Amino acid sequence: METRPGNERKATLAGGMKAALIIAAVVVLSAFATDTATPVSAHASDSAMVTNVVPSSEIVTTVQPPKRTVLTRIKSGMASWYGSVLQGHRTASGRRFNMFELTAAHRTLPFGSKVKVTDLRNHRSVVVTITDRGVLDPEKVIDLSWAAAAELHMVKMGVDPVRLELITDRS
């Protein structure tokens, strides 16, 4: 509404009337609003209600306890990496080597073992899967794939000190 000299009071009164009317409507409507919902427990005497009785022995066998991850320190030592030279060749586990996967070779750990490798120089970590045998150098404890070495930022170095921890899930 446009205000011209002489109608300022009229514009203010109309706006004030509108606000007063809205407030009055809310007050009147809230007086009539009631919560008529009945709780489910009030219907407990309903004869149509069906309950299933499950024996406690069945509940105990079907509920699995949560698994927790346990890290077991294996060894510390030097790690090296290998990549394109063996790309596509079969590993000792029978899988084809892929330098872009997070895998590693270890002398004794079972194939499929998950190992957390922590670079002691920069404290970066990566989890690898053991898929190969190797580590011919007795001073080294693990040979990592190129991808795992890249995660640890050790590709340029070639060899870095690492700590190995075996990851196991226990319930």
Secondary structure as UniProt FT lines:
FT   TURN            5..6
FT   HELIX           8..32
FT   HELIX           40..43
FT   TURN            44..45
FT   TURN            47..48
FT   HELIX           56..62
FT   STRAND          68..82
FT   HELIX           84..86
FT   TURN            87..88
FT   TURN            92..93
FT   TURN            99..100
FT   STRAND          103..105
FT   TURN            111..112
FT   STRAND          114..119
FT   TURN            120..122
FT   STRAND          125..132
FT   TURN            138..139
FT   STRAND          140..145
FT   HELIX           146..151
FT   TURN            152..153
FT   TURN            155..157
FT   STRAND          159..170
//
